[in-house]
Amino acid sequence: MPETGHRRNNFDTLRLIAALSVLFSHSFLIAEGTEEREPFVWLSGHQCVLGLVGVFVFFVISGYLVTASWCRTPAPFGFTLRRFLRIFPGLAVNTLICGLVIGPLLTALPLSQYVTSDKLATYLRQTLTLTPVAPPLPGVLFADNTVGLVVNGSLWTLRYEVMMYLMIVILGVLRLLRLSTCIVLVGVGLAAVYFEKHLAPFGDIGEWAWLVGFFAAGMCLYFLRDRIVFDWRGALLALAALAFFVWIHRFIMLFPLAGAYLAIWFARRYDPAIDYARYTGDLSYGIYIWGWPIEQCVMHASGGTATWWQVWLGATAIVLPIAWLSWHLVEKIALRWGHRMTEPRQAPPLPPQPAPLPLIDG
């Protein structure tokens, strides 16, 4: 049965496609230790993997929808609470299961040594605080390759997603959340990608700057939503522009200038035939945070010999029901609670008043 209150657009579908693209790219990395043979690497002239395009699309969509959320209800507490509940409940469940269920099952250490290891506490703390590293679990080696120790290599983006939310709050409170500011932020992002070799000394700020162009492109399109036409002609022009960016070897840098339009054009449409979420809920975040550890488990179960397509198909079959459970048992409940907590409270209706006494001439 379709879920009530479901919105008639393709945002959920596009998020699903983006999450599955990440799962696809990571299957090469987990099985082979490199993404050199991933098809989009060849298609993009060795500039980008498909999963990274999925990340760009996630940031574009987030910039568009989160800006809309602030503009509808510019309340810092409510906005922050809703964003927190979108990220952390699902992440907390993922972190605890990886650390306290998957780890003990796969570790080469005795269970007592595993649960008392400082590495377990470090994994739990660093993952839940969005530390931009991939801490290993004690005694857990999924496969003998370059990423065999990495428990969840997808989570690095969450830190910078949260930084984007903080940026929205700051701009909103300062009354700077407007189109002109967003255009400047796109420029900052383009410059950061162009000068990315010089960003290392800036740490998190450098990573934020590298990603902000994609997020800000979505912000721009929200402010321009009633001023520009979203149609198939614009989509074809954007697609041609992306091909040109590949040709001039500036695909990643210039993606916000065309890829964002293509993403929002598709997302604003409504195609009922591909609207899976009205029946299952939004599976994209669950796929994103569970895809990597499930692929690692598939690789481990094969004795480290699985090919990329075996990792991909095996993990997909497992992660889809897990994402369904994550949505219905964790994410949806947290979001509903957050909306109830932040909805404007309506004043109770006034009791009926007695009819006024007639005026008497004295």
C-alpha positions, -999 to +999 in steps of 0.1 A: +000+000+000+014+035-008+026+055+021+004+084+031+018+119+027+041+108-001+053+137-023+048+134-061+083+139-074+114+119-082+137+130-054+135+097-036+142+078-069+172+100-077+186+094-042+182+057-047+201+059-080+229+079-064+231+054-035+232+024-058+259+041-079+281+044-048+275+007-041+285-002-077+317+018-076+327+004-042+323-032-054+354-026-076+374-011-047+365-038-022+371-067-046+402-054-064+416-027-041+413-002-069+385+014-090+406+016-122+384-009-140+351+008-130+334+017-164+328+054-156+365+059-150+370+051-187+338+070-198+350+102-179+386+100-193+400+087-160+387+117-141+359+103-119+342+072-107+304+067-108+301+066-071+316+101-067+290+114-092+265+098-068+280+118-040+278+150-060+241+143-067+235+138-030+250+172-022+231+189-050+198+175-038+206+183-002+215+219-010+181+223-028+159+206-002+177+219+029+176+255+017+138+250+011+134+236+046+151+267+062+131+291+040+099+274+050+107+274+087+137+296+096+140+284+132+176+273+141+166+248+168+139+230+148+161+230+116+191+216+135+170+189+153+155+177+120+189+175+104+204+157+134+176+131+133+181+125+096+217+116+101+225+102+135+198+076+145+205+055+114+243+060+118+242+051+155+225+017+148+249+011+119+279+018+141+268-003+170+259-033+148+292-031+129+312-028+162+293-051+184+279-078+160+299-079+128+332-073+145+329-101+171+318-125+143+347-118+120+376-109+144+406-131+147+409-122+184+393-140+213+360-123+221+372-110+255+402-094+240+380-079+212+355-062+235+381-048+258+404-035+230+410+003+228+405+000+190+368-009+195+362+021+217+381+042+192+360+029+163+327+036+181+338+071+192+353+082+159+325+069+138+298+085+159+316+118+160+321+118+123+358+118+124+370+118+088+390+087+090+381+050+086+392+033+119+396-005+118+380-029+142+404-050+163+415-082+146+391-077+116+406-080+081+379-084+055+403-091+026+440-088+019+439-056-002+443-019+002+408-015+019+407-047+038+408-030+072+382-003+063+349-010+081+328+017+064+345+038+038+312+056+028+309+077+060+335+103+052+310+125+035+286+128+065+310+151+083+309+176+054+272+172+050+267+183+086+291+212+080+268+223+051+238+222+075+257+244+099+265+268+070+228+271+063+220+280+099+247+306+100+237+322+067+200+321+077+206+337+111+227+364+095+201+369+068+226+361+041+208+330+027+201+344-007+210+338-044+240+361-045+256+343-015+250+309-031+266+320-064+297+331-045+298+297-028+296+279-061+326+300-072+345+290-040+338+253-048+350+256-084+382+273-072+387+247-045+385+219-070+409+237-093+434+243-065+427+210-047+464+202-044+468+232-021+439+224+002+457+198+025+469+224+051+433+236+056+420+203+068+382+201+072+378+236+058+396+225+026+373+194+023+342+216+029+354+240+002+359+211-023+323+199-018+305+232-012+302+240-050+279+210-054+258+218-024+256+255-033+246+247-069+215+230-054+209+261-032+211+283-063+185+262-082+161+265-052+162+303-055+160+301-093+132+275-093+106+299-105+129+319-128+143+292-151+126+264-171+132+228-161+125+208-192+140+182-215+157+208-237+176+222-208+184+186-197+199+178-231+219+210-230+232+201-195+241+166-207+260+181-236+278+204-213+289+175-191+303+157-222+322+189-230+335+191-195+349+156-199+365+166-231+383+195-216+392+174-186+373+195-161+344+172-154+346+173-115+353+210-113+325+221-136+299+195-127+279+220-105+273+242-136+254+215-155+251+183-134+231+202-108+205+213-134+202+178-147+197+163-112+171+189-102+153+187-135+149+149-130+140+152-093+113+178-098+095+156-124+071+129-113+072+096-130+049+072-112+064+041-128+097+046-110+083+060-077+094+030-056+094+050-024+056+052-022+056+015-014+089+009+004+099+043+019+132+061+012+159+034+011+188+056-001+204+065+033+202+030+045+219+017+013+245+044+016+256+037+051+252-001+050+265-008+014+302-007+022+302-030+053+279-055+036+301-056+006+331-062+029+312-090+046+305-106+012+342-103+003+351-119+036+327-147+031+342-155-002+376-159+014+388-127-004+383-142-038+350-127-050+349-107-082+335-072-083+302-083-098+298-110-071+304-084-044+280-060-061+251-084-067+255-102-033+257-070-014+227-055-032+205-085-024+214-082+013+215-044+017+180-037+002+161-054+030+185-039+056+178-004+042+141-012+044+144-021+080+166+010+087+139+032+072+109+017+089+124+009+123+148+038+128+148+067+102+111+072+097+103+070+134+131+096+142+119+120+115+083+118+126+093+125+162+114+154+150+086+169+129+062+166+159+087+183+181+093+212+157+058+218+142+044+252+152+020+247+180-015+261+173-033+280+200-063+261+213-096+275+201-113+301+223-144+291+242-176+304+228-184+340+240-218+350+253-238+372+230-233+410+238-261+427+257-282+450+236-276+487+240-302+506+260-308+542+254-309+562+286 
